[in-house]
Amino acid sequence: MSKLLEIKVPDIGDFSEVEVIELLVAVGDRVEAEQSLITVESDKASMEIPSSDAGVVKSLKIKLGDKVKEGSVILELEVAGDVAEQAAPVTAAAQTSAAVSQEPADAPGAEQAVPVAAGGTVSVVVPDIGDFSEVEVIEVLVAVGDKVEVESSLITVESDKASMEIPSSHAGTVTAVAVKVGDKVAKGSLVLELSTIGAQASTAPVAAPAQAQQAGQAAETMVKLPSSDRIDETATIPSEFRVSPTASYAPTALPSRNLPHASPSVRKFARELGVDLAQVTGTGDKHRITQDDVRKYVKAALTAAMSTRSTTTSTSVGGSGLSVLGWPKVDFAKFGPIEAKPLSRIKKISGANLHRNWVMIPHVTNNDEADITELEALRVKLNKENEKSGIKFTMLAFIIKAVVAALKKFPEFNASLDGDQLVLKKYFHIGFAADTPNGLVVPVLKDADKKSISNIAKETSELAKLARDGKLAPSQMQGGCFTISSLGGIGGTTFTPIINAPEVAILGVCRSSYKPVWNGQTFEPRLIIPLSLSYDHRVIDGALAARFNAYLGSLLADFRRVLI
């Protein structure tokens, strides 16, 4: 005798709602316990929701694009009678177990402080790393036998947005290293063992193994960027090897075959490249498809397409008749001396993001000027008055304050596209491009509307220093609403800054200079600053952009207007 069992969304961690981006089963399909049913995605991760029981799908209760949360019914499953009777408590127990294993590290029992006597052994673990469930170890900076001090860097880890160093919580001698290059670690993961030296050592948190294991399985949030010998993951794929990233995965469209065995991050990676995973052969454990398998498939597809076309080595783009030439291979050494220098990690990461943003966002740039003669005089005066306090007022601080006022007047600029919806934000987090030895990074100043100009100047200076030292936390680069890219200290007149998705606009600022301005009777020298506003033409039209830039210029010309 069979019964119907409702399969529900289990505990999904800190997310209140997630979007359904794939339906992996259809009515009539037979599923096994732990088989993936749907793929859901938040703004930080994608994950598959498995079935708690085996049975036959009788009805689906959700569709693509639906928002679900813990307890939402996914489908009805026809199961054997004895299984159905046990399913509810088993499912509840599983959810309870998941909830316990994912409880915050500061909850009772999640970690325990281990007092360490002088000369004893202490375990050094990964501290809070922000919103990332896992990050990859790209460098091990110490070895067994090394002596380290408190705050000495032990390893370097990298996410898809930043790299950071993990410091030591104790001083001592390294007796064992628990990680290696390529490992994935999370908050609470063991880094190494130290033999402590000196006086009583501080307590060190040791994460429970179950918690570390659960964190590693929660959600794969990162797509690795290719090394120099891999294909360009933003390359155009010939149409005959491409499927639409927004293609429907409705139940009626699903063939009656086994679904490709791949993790959520690999599925997302394949969708971004337009690859049908059904065509990819998995080389991982139990024929699981890896990111390298996807890359190899794309490379083979491109090679095959190139070999069947003319010797011009061009690739057709859609059905437009246009073509993109293959990247030229040149032996530069035959023309003169050369030096090969690998790109920094930041440039690899930002390069892929910039390419995506430039290709996918229809950029338009509005150029204008602002008279900052009085504002510069005020800035110089304030710096002189606050010379002893150590506060240094920068033009960027005033620009940030003026931008916030402009965003309040023109809320379309403080927004993001989410499918066919425009998300208008009620908070004001301003990103600013910071020049570092390894490339540009964008720290984010949170709640700029609630801070004074002196606080903005102080905090932007601190964030810029962290950026130069490579010590920005991931949370300090997230949540931006609008970005400012300033070349004021370098030069230039105008430029086209690339929008930082998912934002819809970015302001470029160049070096100010004195120009003769007609005051009605004569020309007088005025300090003029160029403003270059790039905007997403899908959201903002030219007239609105011109009004925004003109209004911003009026605020900078007479800063008293900011108070209105």
C-alpha positions, -999 to +999 in steps of 0.1 A: +000+000+000+014+034-010+009+069+005+015+105-006+043+123+012+050+160+010+087+168+004+096+202+019+125+225+018+148+218+047+169+243+067+187+265+042+208+284+067+207+322+069+186+328+038+149+337+044+139+330+008+157+316-023+147+314-059+140+282-078+163+282-108+160+245-119+135+218-117+154+185-118+124+161-118+090+158-135+057+142-126+060+105-130+098+103-124+110+079-098+135+094-074+158+079-048+166+092-013+191+121-015+185+126-052+184+163-061+149+177-068+154+214-075+182+239-076+178+271-056+199+303-057+204+333-034+225+363-042+255+344-027+251+307-035+233+281-054+224+247-039+204+216-047+176+204-025+176+166-022+147+142-016+143+128+019+127+096+006+124+073-025+092+072-045+074+084-076+066+121-082+029+126-082+027+164-084+050+195-084+040+223-061+065+249-074+077+263-107+107+281-121+112+315-105+092+308-074+106+319-040+108+292-014+119+290+022+123+264+049+091+244+051+078+252+015+063+221-002+083+211-032+063+181-044+041+152-035+059+118-035+041+084-037+060+061-013+055+027+002+032+027+032+058+017+058+082+043+045+056+070+046+048+063+082+084+068+092+091+097+068+078+126+089+099+120+120+129+111+099+126+143+079+121+163+111+151+147+127+172+154+096+161+190+096+169+193+133+203+178+127+210+202+099+199+232+120+221+221+149+251+215+126+247+249+110+242+270+142+264+301+145+298+296+158+291+318+188+261+296+199+266+275+229+283+242+220+293+253+185+329+258+196+347+256+228+375+276+242+406+256+250+428+272+277+464+265+269+492+266+294+526+279+286+545+254+266+513+235+257+497+229+223+470+250+207+449+246+176+446+276+153+414+277+133+400+299+105+381+329+120+350+345+107+354+351+069+322+369+062+295+356+040+315+328+023+308+293+033+342+281+019+373+297+005+403+281-012+438+280+003+461+295-024+492+298-002+507+283+029+530+308+045+545+287+073+560+253+077+566+229+106+593+243+129+586+279+121+581+304+149+551+327+146+538+357+165+503+367+173+487+381+141+514+366+119+500+355+086+496+317+083+478+311+050+463+330+021+428+322+010+408+333-020+371+337-029+357+348-062+359+384-049+391+388-029+421+372-014+430+375+023+455+363+048+445+343+079+465+354+110+476+334+140+457+338+172+487+327+193+524+329+194+544+297+192+562+271+171+544+253+143+542+215+151+517+205+124+501+221+094+466+208+087+459+224+053+476+224+019+473+245-012+440+238-030+421+228+002+387+244+009+383+258+044+355+275+063+350+292+096+363+269+123+385+247+100+418+237+116+448+255+101+477+242+122+489+231+156+512+254+177+535+247+206+529+278+226+558+298+242+560+323+270+533+331+294+497+318+296+483+317+261+449+330+252+421+306+245+417+294+210+383+283+195+382+248+182+353+242+158+335+209+162+344+185+133+307+180+124+302+218+120+333+221+097+321+192+077+285+206+074+299+240+064+318+224+036+286+208+023+263+238+027+267+255-006+295+258-032+296+296-036+326+302-058+335+296-095+372+293-099+389+315-125+410+299-151+448+297-149+467+311-178+467+278-197+429+274-196+404+288-220+388+322-216+355+314-197+339+345-213+346+333-248+318+333-273+306+297-279+294+288-314+256+287-315+255+250-324+272+242-291+252+267-270+220+266-250+203+297-237+212+304-200+176+313-195+162+282-212+132+267-195+137+236-174+100+230-170+090+194-163+075+189-197+108+197-213+128+172-193+138+141-212+134+107-195+171+102-188+193+105-158+202+140-149+239+151-151+257+145-119+272+179-109+274+203-080+253+235-079+284+257-086+292+236-117+256+239-129+258+276-125+292+277-142+277+258-171+247+280-174+269+311-175+288+296-204+257+283-221+267+246-219+242+217-218+256+194-191+239+165-207+266+167-234+295+167-209+313+136-197+321+137-160+356+126-149+350+131-111+341+105-085+311+085-097+313+103-130+306+136-114+310+166-138+337+191-126+345+226-138+375+213-157+351+189-176+330+219-186+361+239-197+374+209-217+340+206-234+339+243-244+375+241-256+368+211-277+336+227-291+355+258-300+384+238-316+359+218-336+341+249-347+373+266-358+386+236-377+353+234-398+353+270-407+375+290-432+411+298-426+401+332-413+396+315-379+365+335-371+336+324-350+300+333-360+280+353-335+244+341-334+228+345-367+240+381-373+265+373-399+292+390-378+322+371-366+348+374-338+383+366-348+403+342-328+428+357-304+461+362-323+491+340-313+523+360-317+559+351-309+568+384-295+604+373-287+613+373-324+607+411-325+629+419-295+635+413-258+605+405-237+596+396-201+566+374-193+548+385-161+516+367-148+486+387-140+479+393-103+450+374-087+430+406-083+434+414-120+424+379-130+393+382-109+384+418-117+392+412-154+365+385-158+340+407-139+348+438-160+345+418-192+311+404-182+298+439-171+310+456-203+295+429-226+262+425-207+254+461-197+246+488-224+268+515-212+263+552-219+285+580-204+274+615-196+302+640-192+297+672-172+317+697-151+314+711-116+328+744-102+344+734-069+363+767-062+345+774-029+344+738-019+382+734-023+387+766-003+365+751+025+384+718+023+418+735+027+404+756+056+390+725+074+423+707+070+442+736+085+417+738+114+419+701+121+457+697+115+464+687+151+435+662+154+449+642+125+416+643+104+423+649+067+394+661+046+396+647+011+376+658-019+363+622-021+345+626+012+326+657-001+318+639-033+304+609-015+282+631+006+269+649-025+263+616-043+241+604-015+220+635-017+217+630-055+208+593-050+180+604-027+166+628-053+170+603-082+163+569-066+166+551-100+203+554-096+202+536-062+188+505-077+196+471-093+180+450-120+166+416-108+151+400-139+122+422-150+121+440-117+139+471-105+150+468-069+150+503-053+173+504-023+165+523+009+201+522+021+232+541+009+264+520+007+289+538-016+318+519-032+350+537-042+378+523-064+411+520-045+444+517-063+466+490-049+500+475-061+480+444-074+452+463-091+419+481-083+396+469-056+364+485-045+359+489-007+323+498+003+315+526+028+283+515+046+254+538+055+271+569+041+239+589+046+243+585+084+279+597+086+295+631+088+320+643+063+348+639+089+337+603+096+335+596+059+370+610+053+384+589+082+367+556+072+376+559+035+412+565+044+412+534+067+395+512+040+420+524+013+449+514+036+434+480+042+430+476+004+467+485-002+478+461+024+456+433+010+437+430+042+402+439+032+376+415+045+350+402+020+322+420+039+340+453+033+336+449-004+299+438-005+266+455-006+275+486-027+247+507-043+268+531-063+305+533-071+329+563-075+361+559-095+384+589-088+415+597-109+418+631-093+452+625-080+465+612-113+451+632-142+429+630-173+398+650-184+370+624-190+367+586-193+341+559-194+341+539-161+327+504-163+296+498-142+301+475-112+272+450-116+246+447-102+247+485-097+232+506-125+256+536-125+292+546-117+307+581-114+342+588-128+360+618-114+392+633-130+417+659-120+404+694-114+420+724-131+415+761-133+396+775-163+384+809-173+347+813-167+326+842-179+308+858-149+287+883-170+313+910-171+347+894-173+365+860-172+376+848-139+396+817-130+375+789-115+385+755-103+366+730-124+363+692-119+352+668-147+324+643-139+319+612-161+287+593-153+283+558-169+248+544-166+228+513-176+206+524-205+181+496-197+172+515-165+183+551-170+177+573-201+199+601-213+178+629-199+177+615-164+214+609-164+220+645-175+198+658-147+216+636-121+250+649-132+238+685-134+223+683-099+254+667-085+275+696-100+252+721-084+257+705-050+295+705-054+294+742-065+274+752-035+277+726-008+250+743+014+225+726-010+234+692+005+216+703+037+183+711+019 
